[in-house]
């Protein structure tokens, strides 16, 4: 995990994480202009167990927080568990009414 590159592929509504030239993990989302629903985290099977999904979710959350104009809706179970493990980031979550 030395050469990790994070990107927002807006055309595909997906965040990506590459390790060198290898695509290792993706995080699909839906952005309605107010809320970003993180819908599916997926790590390529040959790269599982190395922590790539956690890095990808953290970088996506950082990017959304930096933009400052969206809340996060953790639709994907993995993203929900990530937020449970990082309660200090809970202020970014969309409050269901």
MILOMI-420883 format. One record per residue: residue number from 1; residue in one letter; chain; z, x, y of N, C-alpha, C in turn. Coordinates in steps of 0.05 Angstrom, whole numbers, plus 5000, padded with zeros to 4 digits. Atoms other than C-alpha are relative to their C-alpha. Example, Ala and Ser with C-alpha at 12.3 -4.5 7.8 and 13.67 -1.06 7.14 Angstrom:
NODE  nr rest kette n.up n.east n.north ca.up ca.east ca.north c.up c.east c.north
NODE   1    A     A 5000   5018    4976  5156    5246     4910 5000   5018    5024
NODE   2    S     A 4999   4984    4976  5143    5273     4979 5014   4985    5022
//
This chain:
NODE  nr rest kette n.up n.east n.north ca.up ca.east ca.north c.up c.east c.north
NODE   1    X     A 5000   5017    4976  5000    5000     5000 5000   5018    5025
NODE   2    X     A 5001   4982    4977  4982    5054     5049 4980   4993    5021
NODE   3    X     A 5022   5006    4981  4919    5028     5081 4996   4970    5001
NODE   4    X     A 5001   5029    4999  4934    4954     5091 4987   4990    5026
NODE   5    X     A 5013   5012    4977  4888    4915     5137 5002   4969    4998
NODE   6    X     A 4996   5029    4998  4905    4844     5159 4979   4990    5019
NODE   7    X     A 5020   5012    4982  4852    4798     5189 5002   4970    4998
NODE   8    X     A 5002   5029    4998  4844    4726     5211 4970   4993    4998
NODE   9    X     A 5027   5009    5003  4778    4700     5184 4998   4971    5008
NODE  10    X     A 4999   5027    4989  4774    4639     5229 4978   4982    4988
NODE  11    X     A 5023   5016    5010  4706    4617     5202 5008   4988    4972
NODE  12    X     A 4992   5009    5027  4738    4610     5132 5028   4987    5001
NODE  13    X     A 4973   5010    4998  4807    4587     5158 5018   5014    4980
NODE  14    X     A 4985   4985    5019  4840    4643     5120 5007   5027    5012
NODE  15    X     A 4991   4973    4994  4881    4705     5132 4994   5017    4975
NODE  16    X     A 5006   4983    5023  4863    4764     5089 5016   5026    5003
NODE  17    X     A 4988   4974    5001  4896    4828     5067 4984   5018    4982
NODE  18    X     A 5015   4980    5015  4857    4889     5044 5018   5024    4997
NODE  19    X     A 4988   4974    5005  4885    4952     5013 4977   5019    4996
NODE  20    X     A 5024   4984    5001  4832    5003     5028 4976   4981    5001
NODE  21    X     A 5024   5017    5001  4766    4970     5009 5005   4975    4984
NODE  22    X     A 4995   5023    5018  4799    4920     4962 5013   4977    5014
NODE  23    X     A 4987   5025    4992  4813    4848     4981 5022   4995    4980
NODE  24    X     A 4978   5003    5019  4882    4838     4951 5014   4973    5002
NODE  25    X     A 4986   5025    4997  4909    4773     4979 4988   4984    5023
NODE  26    X     A 5010   5018    4980  4888    4712     5019 5021   4978    5005
NODE  27    X     A 4982   5022    4993  4926    4657     5056 4983   4980    5016
NODE  28    X     A 5016   5021    4988  4888    4593     5071 5017   4984    5019
NODE  29    X     A 4985   5016    4980  4907    4551     5131 4982   4978    5012
NODE  30    X     A 5013   5020    4983  4890    4489     5172 5014   5000    5027
NODE  31    X     A 4990   4998    4973  4898    4493     5247 4990   4975    5015
NODE  32    X     A 5008   5024    4985  4899    4427     5285 5003   5002    5030
NODE  33    X     A 4996   4996    4971  4912    4458     5353 5029   5000    5009
NODE  34    X     A 4971   5000    4994  4987    4447     5351 5016   5013    4977
NODE  35    X     A 4986   4990    5024  5007    4465     5280 4981   5014    4982
NODE  36    X     A 5015   4985    5020  4982    4516     5230 5013   4994    4973
NODE  37    X     A 4991   5005    5027  4990    4490     5159 4991   5022    4982
NODE  38    X     A 5006   4979    5018  4994    4548     5112 4999   4988    4972
NODE  39    X     A 5004   5017    5023  4964    4516     5050 4999   5014    4973
NODE  40    X     A 5002   4987    5026  4953    4568     4996 5000   5030    5003
NODE  41    X     A 4999   4971    5002  4974    4640     4985 4990   5007    4972
NODE  42    X     A 5011   4991    5025  4935    4676     4931 4996   5030    5000
NODE  43    X     A 5005   4971    5004  4936    4747     4906 4981   5003    4976
NODE  44    X     A 5019   4994    5022  4878    4773     4864 5017   5009    4976
NODE  45    X     A 4983   4995    5023  4907    4776     4793 5005   5030    4994
NODE  46    X     A 4995   4972    5006  4897    4851     4784 5019   5014    5020
NODE  47    X     A 4983   4988    4979  4939    4864     4847 5027   4986    5002
NODE  48    X     A 4975   5015    4999  4997    4816     4832 5024   5018    4994
NODE  49    X     A 4975   4985    5005  5069    4841     4831 5005   5024    5017
NODE  50    X     A 4997   4976    4983  5061    4892     4886 5009   4992    5028
NODE  51    X     A 4989   5009    4974  5087    4850     4945 4979   4994    5021
NODE  52    X     A 5021   5005    4980  5019    4837     4978 5003   4973    5013
NODE  53    X     A 4998   5027    4989  5031    4762     4987 5022   5000    5021
NODE  54    X     A 4978   5000    4980  5097    4775     5023 4991   5014    5026
NODE  55    X     A 5010   4986    4976  5063    4825     5070 4981   4982    5015
NODE  56    X     A 5020   5018    4987  5006    4776     5083 5013   4977    5015
NODE  57    X     A 4987   5022    4986  5052    4718     5099 5015   5010    5024
NODE  58    X     A 4986   4990    4977  5095    4761     5144 4981   5006    5023
NODE  59    X     A 5019   4993    4979  5034    4786     5183 4988   4975    5012
NODE  60    X     A 5011   5026    4989  5006    4715     5189 5021   4987    5018
NODE  61    X     A 4979   5011    4983  5073    4690     5215 5003   5015    5026
NODE  62    X     A 4999   4984    4975  5075    4748     5264 4978   4993    5019
NODE  63    X     A 5024   5007    4983  5005    4731     5289 5003   4973    5013
NODE  64    X     A 4996   5027    4989  5022    4658     5298 5022   5000    5021
NODE  65    X     A 4978   4997    4980  5087    4675     5333 4990   5013    5026
NODE  66    X     A 5010   4985    4977  5051    4724     5379 4982   4982    5017
NODE  67    X     A 5017   5019    4985  5000    4671     5399 5017   4981    5016
NODE  68    X     A 4981   5016    4985  5059    4628     5419 4994   4971    5005
NODE  69    X     A 5007   5027    4993  5025    4561     5419 4998   4982    4975
NODE  70    X     A 5002   5016    5025  5031    4535     5347 5027   5001    4985
NODE  71    X     A 4978   5000    5020  5085    4514     5298 4988   5004    4973
NODE  72    X     A 5009   4995    5027  5080    4529     5224 5010   4978    4981
NODE  73    X     A 4994   5020    5021  5078    4478     5168 4995   5014    4973
NODE  74    X     A 5004   4986    5025  5091    4513     5101 4994   4981    4977
NODE  75    X     A 5009   5018    5021  5050    4470     5053 5002   5015    4973
NODE  76    X     A 5000   4984    5024  5044    4526     5001 5029   5006    4991
NODE  77    X     A 4973   4995    5010  5106    4534     4957 5009   5029    5006
NODE  78    X     A 4993   4972    4996  5104    4610     4965 5009   5004    5029
NODE  79    X     A 4993   4998    4972  5105    4604     5041 5027   4987    5005
NODE  80    X     A 4974   5013    4998  5163    4555     5036 5023   5018    4991
NODE  81    X     A 4980   4981    5010  5202    4605     4994 5003   5024    5018
NODE  82    X     A 4999   4977    4982  5184    4661     5042 5018   4992    5024
NODE  83    X     A 4983   5008    4978  5216    4621     5099 5029   4996    4992
NODE  84    X     A 4973   5001    5010  5277    4607     5056 5013   5027    4999
NODE  85    X     A 4989   4972    5002  5285    4682     5047 5001   5013    5028
NODE  86    X     A 5000   4989    4973  5274    4693     5122 5008   4978    5020
NODE  87    X     A 4992   5023    4983  5315    4639     5157 4999   5007    5030
NODE  88    X     A 5002   4992    4972  5313    4680     5222 4973   4993    5012
NODE  89    X     A 5026   5008    4990  5240    4658     5228 4997   4970    5001
NODE  90    X     A 5000   5029    5002  5257    4584     5220 4992   4986    5026
NODE  91    X     A 5006   5013    4975  5247    4569     5294 4970   4995    5003
NODE  92    X     A 5029   5004    4999  5172    4573     5282 4990   4976    4984
NODE  93    X     A 5008   5022    5018  5172    4516     5232 4997   4974    5015
NODE  94    X     A 5005   5027    4989  5144    4448     5249 5022   4982    4991
NODE  95    X     A 4979   5019    5007  5199    4397     5251 4987   4973    4994
NODE  96    X     A 5011   5026    5008  5177    4335     5212 5016   4978    5012
NODE  97    X     A 4986   5021    4987  5194    4273     5249 4998   4974    4985
//
